[in-house]
């Protein structure tokens, strides 16, 4: 069992963004790393029957002595063809008098049966769901085009001297050019948000798909398990047994010695359902919690888009940046630098802000600090130029001044 969990550990190990630059978030990682690993480990557990049965069988069926049907044949037949329980033996009657186990007791022709066959497909279903949670991340890797990695290339590690200044200046000039042509960053941000929406769509789809897979029993599976534990022991029946029965019945038909069809009745113990029910109780709470967290995250992501002034507070990398400015710049007497930098971050477009936020998570912090400082200087220069152009536009043109001057010199009159 340790080897099973050890293999899944590799999927949830967090790789440093400075060594593996990428654009994602903690919520994004909950989908393609944590949930993928959980489902992978769960599938490996339910596919390994030796945890429950030393013979490696997921089902053990008991039959009348002398039936002459080998035990392995009966086991395989009932596992493949499904087993059944009877609804009337869950709540009615009393144990060891009317029935021997919830859902298992005497059968009459008019009794309703509930067949259980989906547990055969549980490991395949879990593997499929694990792949589904990785798909949005895979799509993002394909359409992202390596933009972020190319932008921060050479700046993820600590540098000094002219080499750092040259690379940071080049990146600052690139960001300045994007202000005039922001389309590339807008497309990049739209792609990223669409993939986040895909995560939310996928978790909702998986909840619905699991509910269908378990015969409409998953929607309140966790609540039923929680409410059952609070009931009095003598009056309660484990609701999980109805979905994943631990004992069932199976019928095996064969030809007798005279050619007559004989109906053999067997009791089957499904040991793996003990694991299955625990897995799906955990998945219920995980899926529901993940759906809520993802939905709230999508709504929260709209805040910096709709309220530009919040962009200066929207990333942990900016928090680190503010701490560095407090220490480094205040010592140089530049008390207004922090406010100037925050104002610059607040004036960025949402797409540029999104790119800068991920850049701060992937770059060396000193390099990122210098970059933001240069970007703030570029913003100041652009504002000065815009102000100069605005002031110049209120003056008469050089051509008009020269014509007026010639008329005045000749003693002429003008309409002005």
For each residue, the residues with C-beta under 8 A, 3 or more apart:
1: 4 5 45 51
2: 5 6
3: 6 7
4: 1 7 8 41 44 45 48
5: 1 2 8 9 41
6: 2 3 9
7: 3 4 10 40 41 44
8: 4 5 11 12 37 38 40 41 44
9: 5 6 12 13 37
10: 7 13
11: 8 33 36 37 40
12: 8 9 33 34 37
13: 9 10
14: 29 33
15: 19 20
16: 19 20
17: 20 21 22 156 361 362
18: 21 156 157 362 363 364
19: 15 16 156
20: 15 16 17
21: 17 18 148 149 152 153 156 362
22: 17 148 149 362
23: 140 144 148 192 358
24: 28 29 137 140
25: 28 29 196 297
26: 29 30
27: 30 31 196 199 293 294 297
28: 24 25 31 32 137 195 196 199
29: 14 24 25 26 32 33 34
30: 26 27 33 34 35 290 293 294
31: 27 28 34 35 36 133 136 137 199 202 203 290 294
32: 28 29 35 36 133 134 136 137
33: 11 12 14 29 30 36 37
34: 12 29 30 31 37 38
35: 30 31 32 38 39 130 133 286 290
36: 11 31 32 33 39 40 130 133 134
37: 8 9 11 12 33 34 40 41
38: 8 34 35 41 42 282 283 286
39: 35 36 42 43 126 127 129 130 133 283
40: 7 8 11 36 37 43 44 126 127 130
41: 4 5 7 8 37 38 44 45
42: 38 39 45 46 126 279 283
43: 39 40 46 47 123 124 126 127 130
44: 4 7 8 40 41 47 48 123
45: 1 4 41 42 48 51 275 279
46: 42 43 122 123 126 272 275 276 279
47: 43 44 123
48: 4 44 45 51
49: 52 53 56 57 58 271 272
50: 53 54 56
51: 1 45 48 275
52: 49 58 271 272 274 275
53: 49 50 56 57 58 60 271
54: 50
55: 60
56: 49 50 53
57: 49 53 60 72 75
58: 49 52 53 79 119 270 271 272
59: 75 78 79 83 268 269 270 271 272
60: 53 55 57 75 268 269 271
61: 71 74 75 78 250 266 267 268 269
62: 266 267 268 269
63: 67 69 71 74 252 264 265 266
64: 67 264 265
65:
66:
67: 63 64 264
68:
69: 63 73 74 252 254 264
70: 73 74
71: 61 63 74 75
72: 57 75 76
73: 69 70 76 77
74: 61 63 69 70 71 77 78 250 252 264 266
75: 57 59 60 61 71 72 78 79 268
76: 72 73 79 80
77: 73 74 80 81 250 252
78: 59 61 74 75 81 82 83 250 252 266 268
79: 58 59 75 76 120
80: 76 77 120
81: 77 78 250
82: 78 115 116 117 120
83: 59 78 115 116 245 248 249 250 268 270
84: 113 114 115 116 248 249 250
85: 89 90 102 103 104 113 114 116 242 245 248 249
86: 89 103 104 105 107 111 112 113 114 249
87: 90 103 112 114
88: 92 93 105 111 112
89: 85 86 92 93 98 99 101 102 103 104 105
90: 85 87 102 103 237 241 242
91: 237
92: 88 89 98
93: 88 89 97 98 99 105
94: 97 98
95: 98 99 100 101
96: 100
97: 93 94
98: 89 92 93 94 95 105 106
99: 89 93 95 102 103 104 105 106
100: 95 96 104 105 247
101: 89 95 104 105 246 247
102: 85 89 90 99 237 238 241 242 245
103: 85 86 87 89 90 99 114 241 242 245 247 248
104: 85 86 89 99 100 101 245 247 248 249 267
105: 86 88 89 93 98 99 100 101
106: 98 99
107: 86 111 249 265
108: 111
109:
110:
111: 86 88 107 108
112: 86 87 88
113: 84 85 86
114: 84 85 86 87 103 242
115: 82 83 84
116: 82 83 84 85 119 245 248
117: 82 120 121
118: 121 122 125 213 214 215
119: 58 116 122 244 270 272 273 276
120: 79 80 82 117
121: 117 118 124 125 213
122: 46 118 119 125 126 276 279
123: 43 44 46 47 126 127
124: 43 121 127 128
125: 118 121 122 128 129 210 213
126: 39 40 42 43 46 122 123 129 130 279
127: 39 40 43 123 124 130 131
128: 124 125 131 132
129: 39 125 126 132 133 206 209 210
130: 35 36 39 40 43 126 127 133 134
131: 127 128 134 135
132: 128 129 135 202 205 206
133: 31 32 35 36 39 129 130 136 202 203 206
134: 32 36 130 131 137 138
135: 131 132 138 139 198 202
136: 31 32 133 139 140 195 196 198 199 202
137: 24 28 31 32 134 140 141 195
138: 134 135 141 142
139: 135 136 142 143 195 198
140: 23 24 136 137 143 144 191 192 195
141: 137 138 144
142: 138 139
143: 139 140 191 195
144: 23 140 141 147 148 188 191 192
145:
146: 149 150
147: 144 150 151 184 188 355
148: 21 22 23 144 151 152 355 358 359 362
149: 21 22 146 152 153
150: 146 147 153
151: 147 148 171 174 355 359
152: 21 148 149 155 156 171 359 362 363
153: 21 149 150 156
154: 159 167
155: 152 159 164 167 168 171 363 364 367 368 371
156: 17 18 19 21 152 153 362 363 364
157: 18 364
158: 364 366 367
159: 154 155 163 164 167 364 367
160: 163 164
161: 164 165
162: 165 166
163: 159 160 166 167
164: 155 159 160 161 167 168 366 367 370
165: 161 162 168 169 370
166: 162 163 169 170
167: 154 155 159 163 164 170 171 367
168: 155 164 165 171 172 367 370 371 374
169: 165 166 172 173 374
170: 166 167 173 174
171: 151 152 155 167 168 174 175 371
172: 168 169 175 176 371 374 375 378
173: 169 170 176 177 378
174: 151 170 171 177 178
175: 171 172 178 179 352 356 371 375 378
176: 172 173 179 180 375 378 382
177: 173 174 180 181
178: 174 175 181 182 184 185 352 355
179: 175 176 182 349 352 382
180: 176 177
181: 177 178 184
182: 178 179 185 186 349 351 352
183: 186 187
184: 147 178 181 187 188
185: 178 182 188 189 349 351 352 354 355
186: 182 183 189 190 349 351
187: 183 184 190 191
188: 144 147 184 185 191 192 351 354 355
189: 185 186 192 193 350 351 354 355
190: 186 187 193 194
191: 140 143 144 187 188 194 195
192: 23 140 144 188 189 195 196 354
193: 189 190 196 197 301
194: 190 191 197 198
195: 28 136 137 139 140 143 191 192 198 199
196: 25 27 28 136 192 193 199 200 294 297 298 301
197: 193 194 200 201 298
198: 135 136 139 194 195 201 202
199: 27 28 31 136 195 196 202 203 294
200: 196 197 203 204 291 294 295 298
201: 197 198 204 205
202: 31 132 133 135 136 198 199 205 206
203: 31 133 199 200 206 207 287 290 291 294
204: 200 201 207 208 291
205: 132 201 202 208 209
206: 129 132 133 202 203 209 210 287
207: 203 204 210 211 218 219 287 288 291
208: 204 205 211 212
209: 129 205 206 212 213
210: 125 129 206 207 213 214 218 280 283 287
211: 207 208 214 216 217 218 219
212: 208 209 215 216
213: 118 121 125 209 210 218
214: 118 210 211 217 218 221 243 280
215: 118 212 243
216: 211 212 219
217: 211 214 220 221 242 243
218: 207 210 211 213 214 221 280 284
219: 207 211 216
220: 217 223 224
221: 214 217 218 224 225 240 243 280 281 284
222: 225 226 281 284 285 288
223: 220 226 227
224: 220 221 227 228 239 240
225: 221 222 228 229 239 240 281 284
226: 222 223 229 230
227: 223 224 230 231
228: 224 225 231 236 237 238 239 240
229: 225 226
230: 226 227
231: 227 228 235 236
232: 235 236
233: 236
234:
235: 231 232
236: 228 231 232 233
237: 90 91 102 228 241
238: 102 228 241
239: 224 225 228 242 243
240: 221 224 225 228 243 244 277 281
241: 90 102 103 237 238 244 245 246
242: 85 90 102 103 114 217 239 245
243: 214 215 217 221 239 240 277 280
244: 119 240 241 270 273 274 276 277 280
245: 83 85 102 103 104 116 241 242 248 270 273
246: 101 241 269 270 271 273 274
247: 100 101 103 104 267 268 269 270
248: 83 84 85 103 104 116 245 267 268 270
249: 83 84 85 86 104 107 265 266 267 268
250: 61 74 77 78 81 83 84 265 266 267 268
251: 263 264 265 266
252: 63 69 74 77 78 263 264 266
253: 261 262 263 264
254: 69 261 262 264
255: 259 260 261 262
256: 259 260 261 262
257:
258:
259: 255 256
260: 255 256
261: 253 254 255 256
262: 253 254 255 256
263: 251 252 253
264: 63 64 67 69 74 251 252 253 254
265: 63 64 107 249 250 251
266: 61 62 63 74 78 249 250 251 252
267: 61 62 104 247 248 249 250
268: 59 60 61 62 75 78 83 247 248 249 250
269: 59 60 61 62 246 247
270: 58 59 83 119 244 245 246 247 248 273
271: 49 52 53 58 59 60 246 274
272: 46 49 52 58 59 119 275 276
273: 119 244 245 246 270 276 277
274: 52 244 246 271 277 278
275: 45 46 51 52 272 278 279
276: 46 119 122 244 272 273 279 280
277: 240 243 244 273 274 280 281
278: 274 275 281 282
279: 42 45 46 122 126 275 276 282 283
280: 210 214 218 221 243 244 276 277 283 284
281: 221 222 225 240 277 278 284 285
282: 38 278 279 285 286
283: 38 39 42 210 279 280 286 287
284: 218 221 222 225 280 281 287 288
285: 222 281 282 288 289
286: 35 38 282 283 289 290
287: 203 206 207 210 283 284 290 291
288: 207 222 284 285 291 292
289: 285 286 292 293
290: 30 31 35 203 286 287 293 294
291: 200 203 204 207 287 288 294 295
292: 288 289 295 296
293: 27 30 289 290 296 297
294: 27 30 31 196 199 200 203 290 291 297 298
295: 200 291 292 298 299
296: 292 293 299 300
297: 25 27 196 293 294 300 301
298: 196 197 200 294 295 301 302
299: 295 296 302 303
300: 296 297 303
301: 193 196 297 298 304 305
302: 298 299 305 306
303: 299 300 306 307 310 314
304: 301 307 308 310 311 314 350 353
305: 301 302 350
306: 302 303
307: 303 304 310
308: 304 311 346 347 350
309: 312 346
310: 303 304 307 313 314
311: 304 308 314 345 346 348 350 353
312: 309 318 342 343 345 346
313: 310 318 319
314: 303 304 310 311 318 353 357
315: 318 319 357 360 361
316: 319 320 361
317: 320 321 357 359 360 361 365 368
318: 312 313 314 315 321 322 345 357 360
319: 313 315 316 322 323
320: 316 317 323 324 360 365
321: 317 318 324 325 341 360 365 368 369 372
322: 318 319 325 326 338 341 342
323: 319 320 326 327
324: 320 321 327 328 365 366 369
325: 321 322 328 329 330 337 338 341 369
326: 322 323 329 330 338
327: 323 324 330 331
328: 324 325 331 332 369
329: 325 326 332 334 335 337 338
330: 325 326 327 333 334 335
331: 327 328
332: 328 329
333: 330
334: 329 330 337
335: 329 330 338
336: 339 340
337: 325 329 334 340 341 373 376
338: 322 325 326 329 335 341 342
339: 336 342 343
340: 336 337 343 344 376 380
341: 321 322 325 337 338 344 345 372 373 376
342: 312 322 338 339 345 346
343: 312 339 340 346 347
344: 340 341 347 348 372 375 376 379
345: 311 312 318 341 342 348 353 356 372
346: 308 309 311 312 342 343
347: 308 343 344 379
348: 311 344 345 352 353 356
349: 179 182 185 186 352 353
350: 189 304 305 308 311 353 354
351: 182 185 186 188 189 354 355
352: 175 178 179 182 185 348 349 355 356
353: 304 311 314 345 348 349 350 356 357
354: 185 188 189 192 350 351 357 358
355: 147 148 151 178 185 188 189 351 352 358 359
356: 175 345 348 352 353 359 360 372 375
357: 314 315 317 318 353 354 360 361
358: 23 148 354 355 361 362
359: 148 151 152 317 355 356 362 363 368 371
360: 315 317 318 320 321 356 357 363 368
361: 17 315 316 317 357 358
362: 17 18 21 22 148 152 156 358 359
363: 18 152 155 156 359 360 367 368 371
364: 18 155 156 157 158 159 367 368
365: 317 320 321 324 368 369
366: 158 164 324 369 370
367: 155 158 159 164 167 168 363 364 370 371
368: 155 317 321 359 360 363 364 365 371 372
369: 321 324 325 328 365 366 372 373
370: 164 165 168 366 367 373 374
371: 155 168 171 172 175 359 363 367 368 374 375
372: 321 341 344 345 356 368 369 375 376
373: 337 341 369 370 376 377
374: 168 169 172 370 371 377 378
375: 172 175 176 344 356 371 372 378 379
376: 337 340 341 344 372 373 379 380
377: 373 374 380 381
378: 172 173 175 176 374 375 381 382
379: 344 347 375 376 382 383
380: 340 376 377 383 384
381: 377 378 384 385
382: 176 179 378 379 385 386
383: 379 380 386 387
384: 380 381 387 388
385: 381 382 388 389
386: 382 383 389 390
387: 383 384 390 391
388: 384 385 391 392
389: 385 386 392 393
390: 386 387 393 394
391: 387 388 394 395
392: 388 389 395
393: 389 390
394: 390 391
395: 391 392
396: 400 401 404
397: 400 401
398: 401 402
399: 402 403
400: 396 397 403 404
401: 396 397 398 404 405
402: 398 399 405 406
403: 399 400 406 407
404: 396 400 401 407 408 414 416
405: 401 402 408 409
406: 402 403 409 410
407: 403 404 410 412 413 414
408: 404 405 411 412 414
409: 405 406
410: 406 407
411: 408
412: 407 408
413: 407
414: 404 407 408
415:
416: 404
